[in-house]
Amino acid sequence: MAATGIPHFHNDLGVPAIKVGAHEFMCIGAKPPFDHPHVFLDMGADHEIICPYCSTLFTYEPSLKGAACIPPECAYTDPAKAA
């Protein structure tokens, strides 16, 4: 994952759970400027974790890869870094 960076996810949609393709990632809450502190979450051997800031449940889905998620709108790419 070091070659591609740490995936970031947001929950602007307000869904109770997001399925992700990584065990380690950042939750930013909502998109900036309404984001919460960007928190690194590591599921370890588990397959789900709850963000301590926004209470979003993240569930590992092995069919997804890297920064992919369901719903797909919850994947976040920093526009400043994408330019």
Solvent accessible surface area in square Angstrom, and as a share of the most:
residue,aa,sasa,rsa
1,M,105,0.47
2,A,105,0.82
3,A,108,0.84
4,T,123,0.72
5,G,35,0.34
6,I,69,0.35
7,P,11,0.07
8,H,53,0.23
9,F,0,0.00
10,H,3,0.02
11,N,22,0.11
12,D,72,0.37
13,L,94,0.47
14,G,60,0.58
15,V,41,0.23
16,P,117,0.74
17,A,41,0.32
18,I,0,0.00
19,K,90,0.38
20,V,0,0.00
21,G,10,0.09
22,A,5,0.04
23,H,51,0.23
24,E,62,0.28
25,F,0,0.00
26,M,38,0.17
27,C,0,0.00
28,I,0,0.00
29,G,6,0.06
30,A,27,0.21
31,K,91,0.38
32,P,65,0.41
33,P,111,0.70
34,F,166,0.69
35,D,47,0.24
36,H,31,0.14
37,P,83,0.52
38,H,79,0.35
39,V,29,0.17
40,F,99,0.41
41,L,10,0.05
42,D,69,0.36
43,M,8,0.04
44,G,49,0.47
45,A,99,0.77
46,D,92,0.48
47,H,108,0.48
48,E,98,0.44
49,I,44,0.22
50,I,105,0.53
51,C,1,0.00
52,P,97,0.61
53,Y,123,0.47
54,C,49,0.29
55,S,81,0.52
56,T,4,0.02
57,L,53,0.26
58,F,0,0.00
59,T,38,0.22
60,Y,50,0.19
61,E,47,0.21
62,P,80,0.50
63,S,87,0.56
64,L,28,0.14
65,K,148,0.63
66,G,37,0.35
67,A,55,0.43
68,A,41,0.32
69,C,7,0.04
70,I,85,0.43
71,P,29,0.18
72,P,94,0.59
73,E,103,0.46
74,C,0,0.00
75,A,41,0.32
76,Y,35,0.13
77,T,97,0.57
78,D,50,0.26
79,P,96,0.60
80,A,84,0.65
81,K,167,0.71
82,A,71,0.55
83,A,124,0.96
